[in-house]
Amino acid sequence: MSTRTQVIIVMVLGIILLDQATKILVARMIPLYERIPVVPSFFDLTHLRNPGAAFSMFAQAPEWFRQPFFFVVTGIAIVALSVFLHHVKEEGLLLTIAVSGVLAGAIGNLIDRVVYGEVIDFLLFYWGMYQWPAFNVADSCITLGVIGLLWTSFRNPPAPVP
């Protein structure tokens, strides 16, 4: 097994385990909608359930549409990311880490949808009356992975087609 494959497996499994462990702890220890200040006026731990996607997109959509939609879209993303990782072998460590993070985050949130029918969010940042939507470890890995993908694409743009 190559070092690259080992990195992918360790990253994906590590992120999924961390994501699920933190969500299980939150679900067991923090009542739904409760907030625990960690850094007053800036950061709280909370327990929220998000039936939608990022920023609660599609949260109000009927469940008969929402659940199949998220399963199909997430399934397609997982397959596409896996195929991409398989075929792009010599693009460097950052790209491998970035795609692995997005893949693991997608799987982590998919597990929530299968188990709970929605995603557990618990990290809440705010300043005064302004607040960022609550998120979780999987969301963080997806975001950081996309930033890594953008970084690598701007650092190494594809060669122009003659």
Secondary structure, 3 states (H helix, E strand, C coil): CCHHHHHHHHHHHHHHHHHHHHHHHHHHHCCCCCEEEEECCCEEEEEEEECCCHHHCCCCCCHHHHHHHHHHHHHHHHHHHHHHHHHCCCCCHHHHHHHHHHHHHHHHHHHHHHHHCCEEEEEEEEECCEECCCECHHHHHHHHHHHHHHHHHHHCCCCCCC
